[in-house]
Amino acid sequence: MLRRLCTGARPPSKGFRFLALFSVAALSGCAERPIPVATVPPRPLGRDIPAYQPAPTDSGRPDGPQIQKPTGTLALRDAVALALMYSPELAAFAWETRAREARILQAGRPPNPVLGVLAEDLGASRLSGAGLVQPQATIQLSQLIELGGKRTARENLATQERDLAAWDYETARIDVLTRVTRAYIDVLAAQEFLTLTNQTMDLGEQVQRSVTARVVAGRVSPIEQTRAEVALASTRVESTRATRALDAARRQLAALWGSSEATFQSVAGSLDIAPVLPAMETLQTRVVESPDLARWASEISRRQAALALEQAKGVPDVSVTAGYRRFTDIDSNALLIGGSVALPIFDRNRGGIAEASTRLAKAYEERRAAQARVTTALAESYRALSTAYDEINVLRTAVLPGARQTFEAVNEGYRLGRFGYLEVLDVQRTLVAAGAQSLRALGDYHKAVADVERLIGAPLNAGPTASPVVP
């Protein structure tokens, strides 16, 4: 510490006035600022659907939100809106973004001044070999002045970390939207499969009546009636199983917005639409919208900001001191002015700079790895999409029409005595299996669409042929 002692008979009020001015200068710039808000643009997928965002004055939801439980027929958009607004997982990411915004404010705060009070030479003799010695009281104020742009570097780093948290929130939002879409498709498929089993049961009852009539007429053996009853009972078991599967799918969908029960009766929409298969090259050009890739621009900026902060830490800071000293016995005052600076002899933060530089180089490799992962995932999802697309077309053009025509012809021929019951049972099973296969293919198609949309961060089809179950 270097000091310059200015002695002289001054009124105490001037010394205190000097300290007051120094305090004002030290505390300047400490006014409260509003919390900065993240500016990460949301992806096009579901951008118009509101999601949970805590307000600055929101104290959280410790007991969980009060969910308005849907009733009647539920649309996909309503299901997605419920999940985005009440999903506990998404709310956690939203609060993390708010915490990172508060960190920006803290990063911009200067160091606090230090107030010191010192009483010296208490009880000393008035005279000594070195001259006059007397009790004295000193009050001083010290302020650390950061050099090298440390505060700006901290704010830049906190801002980039806030943007990364916003990207994590955006990724979680699209993940929730995708899971809701897939669960909604499961409910829709379960509904249509239950309808199919009920239709199969109606066909079985018609066949049973025909068999009973032929048995009564003595045209066929009673054993065929037994076979028809067994087949009808099997269909009823399948209908019961489909009902339970539908109930389980409804509960799984409701759980995505935090509800323990499914209060809605059904979901709207239809799986049976004209499928569309976009070109793989088109999807590859749109993959830049993926939040998994878009976040890496902010990640690299964050590591560049971390490197800048470590470089700024290598610049030594300066501490300035101003004080007021009171000599009580001779009724005299003095002002103290001093400063100190660390000498960068042993520590120039070279290790911190090297670590930040290495992590920046690592980020470029991680971005390339993320691009490879997204490209691989897109290829796999496109494979599932094209497979389901081809299967749907074959089922629609060849399998289903042929199965229906065959069943109608064999059923009519059975009434006329041209075919036996085993032929009727065989074509009935073929028709039911083709219908179930068609439902599975349609469900797989819509789920693949949801997966592709998750990867490109945007709706797959924006035209009139877009799937009605896609938000």
Secondary structure, 3 states (H helix, E strand, C coil): CEEEEEEECCCHHHHHHHHHHHHHHHCCCCCCCCCCCCCCCCCCCCCCCCCCCCCCCCCCCCCCCCCCCCCCEECHHHHHHHHHHHCHHHHHHHHHHHHHHHHHHHHCCCCCCEEEEEEECCCCCCEECCEECCCEEEEEEEEEECCCCHHHHHHHHHHHHHHHHHHHHHHHHHHHHHHHHHHHHHHHHHHHHHHHHHHHHHHHHHHHHHHHHHHHCCCCCHHHHHHHHHHHHHHHHHHHHHHHHHHHHHHHHHHCCCCCCCCCCEECCCCCCCCCCCCHHHHHHHHHHCHHHHHHHHHHHHHHHHHHHHHHHCCCCEEEEEEEEEECCCCEEEEEEEEEECCCCCCCCHHHHHHHHHHHHHHHHHHHHHHHHHHHHHHHHHHHHHHHHHHHHHHHHHHHHHHHHHHHHHHHHHHCCCCCHHHHHHHHHHHHHHHHHHHHHHHHHHHHHHHHHHHHCCCCCCCCCCCCCCC
